[in-house]
């Protein structure tokens, strides 16, 4: 779905070669891919619901008892803000706010990537990246839940 304030817009499929727009970096580079969808379209405003999500019913297989690793490419569009307020945003979570239990990979209230692990005692440990997310990012956190648990932050991101 496309929502546009303009009466016409153009859509193209591109191959992203480098997405680094930093002036000190290698520069942004893309190439057009010829597809049947490339072209001009009538624009119209369409209300878009906040966020995209899927709700998966609880299952014992989702209650982690061993180590895990999670991988995703994410592009934060409103890091640290949900529904117009500063709030954490779940990327992949199995979390109960009432019980402070479970696990989750979040974008925290400051816009940083965060890994949250809740123990059976109700205590939650959270590891945060040092800096907010600003562009497409590979997120590969992992952990070994349980007593003496450890967390493995993604490479190249300073964590504390």
N, C-alpha and C positions, 0 to 999 in steps of 0.2 A: 504494500500500500504506500502511496506517495501522497503527501499533503503539501500543497503549494499555495502561496498567496498570489503568485503570478498567474496570468491567464494562460501562459504556455511555458513548458520547460523541456529540456532535452535530457534523455537518459542514455547512458553508454555503459557497457561492461568494459572494465579495464583490468589489466594485469599490473598489480603493484610490484614494482621492482625494488624501489627504496621509498620508504615513507618518512624519512628523516628530513623535516623541513628546517632543522637547525642550520643557521648560516655558517657555522663552523663544521658542519657535518658534510657528508658526501652529496647532499641535495636530494630533492624529491624527484622520482622518476617513475613514469607509468607508460604503458603502451595500450592502445585501443585494441579490443578484440571484436572482430566483425560478428555480430549476432543479429537475429531477427528482431530483437527488442530495441536495438539502437534506433533512436529517432526522436522526433518531437511529439509531445503529447499535450492535451488540454489539461490545464492545471485547475485544481479545486481544493478548497480547504476540507480536510477530513480530520475529525477528532481522533487523536491517538491515545489509547489508555497508557497510564504511567507504567513503565517497566514491562518486561517480558518475563514470564515465568511458567514453570510447570510444577504442579503439586503432585508428588508421588506418595501414595499411601504408605504408612509405616510397615516395615517388614523386618524381621530379625536379621536378615542379611545386611541391612543398612546400619545396624548397631555395631560399629567397629570394635573389634577386640584385638586386632593386630595392627601392624604398621600399614600406612597407606600413602599414596602419592596422588596428587590431583594435578591435571594439566589443562590449561585453557588459554586462549588468546582473548584478551579483553580490551575494549576501548571505552574508557570511562567518559560518559557524556556530561554527567553532572556529579562528579565525585564529591562525596560527603553530603549530598543534598538529596533527599527523597520527599516527594510531595511538598516541595517548597520549604522544607525544614532541614536543619542539619541532622543527619541520621546515617547510621551504618546501612550499607546495601549488601545483601547476601549474593554471592556469586554461586556457590554451592554450599548448602547448609543442611544439617540435620540437627537443628537447634531448638531447644525449648527455653524461651525467655523466662517463663515462670519458674522453671527448675534450674536455670543457669547451667544446663547440661547439654552435651552433644559435641558437635564439631562444626566448623564452618570456615570457609574462605570468604572474606568480606572486603569491601572498600569501606574503611572506617569513616568516622565523622570529620576527619581532617583530609580525606581523599587519598589515604594511603592503603596499600594492600595489607591485609591483616589475616592471620591465622589464629582462630580461637578454638581452644580445647577445653571442654568441661569435664571435670572429674565426677566420680560417683558421690563425692562428699559435698557437691554443690559449688566448689571453688572452680573458677575459670581462669585459665592462663591465656593471655593474648600476646602475640608477637606482631609488631608493626614494622613496616618498611619505614626508613627514615624520611623519605620524601614523598609527596603526593604524586599520584599517577597523572600523566599529562597526555599520553598518546597510546597507540596500540602497544600492548605489553604482553609478553609471555609470562604466565604465572604458573609456577610448578612447586607449590609448597607440599610438604609431606610431614608425617609425624608417626611416632610410635606411642599410641595412647597407653595409659596405665601407670603404675608406680614407676617413678624414675623416668617418665616419658621424655622424649626429646622431640624437637621440631627441626625440620630441615627447610630453611628458607630458599627461595629460588636463587640461582647464581646471578651475580651482577647487581643485586639490590641490597644495599646496606639495611640491616634489621636491628631492632633492639627490643 
